[in-house]
Amino acid sequence: MYIIKNENFTKGQQIQFDIELKIIMGAYKPGELVPSVRSLAKMYNIGTSTSQSILEKLSRESILVMEQGIGFKVNYKADKMLIKKHRKCVEETFRYAVSYARILKMNPEELI
């Protein structure tokens, strides 16, 4: 299941976004293991190489920490880092929406 579904995002990006929001919401807590490569592949109906790539990308971004032979754990600072990242995304999206509303001669307050 995806929290967002948008044709502008690849399936991998949608899954990464979903995992990030689950970390923010506390479904995956700091220090806890996230689903394994195989579990993730089964959950999202994707190949194991895709799920491995997603977990490795989150690890490169310091959201997850890879422990050899154990799996990927949520970094203790991940929720704060992700809130900052997603807040910036919301702000940018809202600025775009306000500009678009003005072009359409809408009152930006109507967006709220």
N, C-alpha and C positions, 0 to 999 in steps of 0.2 A: 504494500500500500504506500502511496505517495502522499505527502502533505501538500505538495504542489504538483501540478501536471501542466507543462507548458511545452508546446512544440518548438520553442526557441532554445530549449535546453536538451542536451543529449540525455539518454537514459541514465548514463553514468553520473552526469551532473545532477539530475533529479534525485538519484539515490544518495549522492553525497549530501545534498541539501537536506534530505530527509534525515540522514544520520546526524547531521549538525543540529537540526532542530530537536531531535530526540535527546541529544546531549544537553542543549539549553533547557529543555523541559524536565530534565532529570531522569529520563528513562534509562540512559546510560550515565552512570555516576562516575566522578573522578576516581581513578584507580581501578575501576572495574573493567573486565574484558568486554569487548564488543563481540557480536557474533563472528564466528570463524569465517574463513573464506568460503567454505562449502555451505555453511548455514546461510550466509548472506546471499550466495548464488541461488539457493533454494527459495529463500524468502522473497526475492525480487525476480525470480525466473530469468536469471542471467547466467552467463558462463563464469567458471571459476577464475579465468584470467581477467575478466572485467571486475569481479569483486576484489581480486587481489590488487588490481590497479587502483581502485577506489581507496582501499585501506592504505596502500603505500602513499598515495597522494595526501591523504589526511595525516599520515605520519610525517611526510616532508613538510607539511604546514604546521607541525608540532601540535596538532589536535589529538593525535593518537601517538602512543609510544609502543614500538614493536619490541617484544621480549622474545628472543630466540627460543624456540621450542615451546613457548607458552601461547603467544598470540598478541593481539593488539589491545592495549589498555588505553582508557581515556586519560589524557594528561590532566594533572590537577588544576591547571590554569585554563583548560579548554573552554569551559563555559564562559568565562570572562572575555576571552579572545573572540569567541564566536558571537557573543552579544554585541561586541564592538563592531565586528564585521557586518553582521546582519542589520544592525541599527543604521550603519552607513548606507547599506543597500536600500533600506526603507526610505531614508532621507533623500537619496538620489532619485528614487522612483517617485516620491511625492513631488520633488521639485520639477521633474519632467511632467507629471500630471498637471501641476498648476500651470506650467507654460502651455501645455496642450489645451487646457480649459480656457485660458485667455485667448488663444487663437480662435477657439470656437465661440468666443464672446460669452463664456459662462463665468459666473462668479465663482472663484476658487473655493469659497466657503461651501458651495454646493457639493463639493467632493467629500466633505466630512459628513 
